[in-house]
Amino acid sequence: MNETNSQKGFTLVEMAIVILIMGLVVGSYFSFLSVQQEEKKYQITIQRQKKIAGALSTYAQTYGRLPCPADQNVNESAFGTMRTSCPDNATRKGVVPYMDLGLSLEDISDGYNNPFTYVVSPAASSVSTDTHARCRITTGSKWVISPNTPVNARKAIFCGQQVAESTEIRVYRSTTTADSNLIFNTQTHPPAGKTTPPNGRFNTPQTGVATDPAPNDFLQYIAYLLISHGENGEGSYTLPSGTNKFANTKAFTTNSPAEMQNADTGMNFVYMPRRMVADTTHFDDLMMIRTQDNVVSEFGNDSCAVP
């Protein structure tokens, strides 16, 4: 009489359960890996924005102004070199001028391998010596030795540049460009009941439209923006194979109005939390905002509060 083999193989049900568990484990691993890779790209983007901010701060404190963007349509030897002037919106937005800042093409690209969009204020990039009234008078001001003789002329020009609010950078919470929706714009008026700037600064959380501030007005404006167009890169400059110029911008497929506004030729921009969805409300831009006060104090130095 033959002995019955007591060992049995897996049933189809048991095999299906094992395969299911293995699939869940592998799926969880790749999901975790994807999150880690996204976080790494995000951190690279932030680190490179800070590196560019440091280089721009050094440039501003050396020359008394910020550089104009590099022309993204220039090829070969001039590529990455700042424009000699940027008198309008079309020339105030472009590629970070990495050649003038001692940076590399990699330095001015985000973690998703797309170049940052650099937008500079007309006031911050101006070579004008027409400064804020508090830098031109002596009454109540520590910025001047005598009328029209600043203690620190270069810093007075950068910190106290005359600003026309209508041409400056504005940042909104959404595509609705109403004053009530502003996060930041040029600010030129003292708060109610105050007639002198606190700590000598030219700023206050108030909106105003004055283009020639009175001696006791405050002044703060957005000096520049650094925009990463995020994981989808839509709206970022593209580098066609075999060339050294960003001849085009990456096409939009999500048709997100907020992302499209950050890539158009205007000076109105959107800053809001990332929204990773597959519809027109998608938003993954990462924006660095720097005022002239931030630029001066980038390395922990005295800000525009003192000459």
C-alpha angles and dihedrals in degrees: 000000000000119000115239112242105243094198116095131188127235116288118232090254092053091048091050090052092050092049090048092052092047090050091052092049093048092044092051091049094052091044090053090046091051091052091049092050092049091050090050092052090047092052092047088053093052093045093051092047088055091048091052090046090056092050092048091049091052090049093049094049090048099046104022093241142055122259121256115247120270115257106255091205097058116103136207121352098010095049113119093019119121122252113256089235138004108200099159143034093266092060098037091069125061145087122338105262093238095168091062092044097049092246134128131239088253090054092058094047123086127234089274092059095251122124118252117248109236117205118184130195117244088229095050093048095043123115090204118128092204100116136182115292091249088063091054104048135056104215107109093342128118091189097081137057092196133345110310092000109107121200088230108019097185093050092043090056094050098040097039104035116154108254133202103205095205092065098042131100116276125193122200136189090235140354090285102105098203122133090240088060096052120122093184141349137149110312121198113155131084118240119259114289095016126106103171130053117254111249090355093289123147096222146085136163091260131107122229143159103218113134096187106039120213117241094268098044119111123227134200128155139172105267096191148337129223110200127193109194090214134227095326091047091209110165095018122124114263128216109219115217114270096017137094098216136081095232098169144022122243111264122250119244100162090049090213107179091210094053091044090053090054089055101044127095097259130098096236114101139180126231117181142131118294115265113193103195133128099244141070093287090067113126126172103150116133112209131191114201120197127182122200087259091055091049094054094045097042092117096039093268124140110294129219087292091090135031 
